[in-house]
């Protein structure tokens, strides 16, 4: 299965506070049954400037970054849970129409 971060796809949603961000990526893969599936992953990053003044990213967090990381992770989780509920409701609506 491929991860969208490695295939050049754009993020689906990004949550950030200060230098900390959580990015939701839409991915595609094949289930064991052979059917195509869509799933999502979340990456956490911290941006900083290096000694040369260039912007860099890392997945390492300092102790003071943890509250902000917790916040963006919570927002990403809320987004995914609410999106899943919307997708289930939409699917139920489609099934009602088809039947």
Secondary structure as UniProt FT lines:
FT   HELIX           4..6
FT   TURN            7..8
FT   STRAND          13..17
FT   TURN            18..19
FT   STRAND          20..30
FT   TURN            32..33
FT   STRAND          36..49
FT   TURN            51..52
FT   STRAND          55..58
FT   HELIX           63..65
FT   HELIX           66..98
//
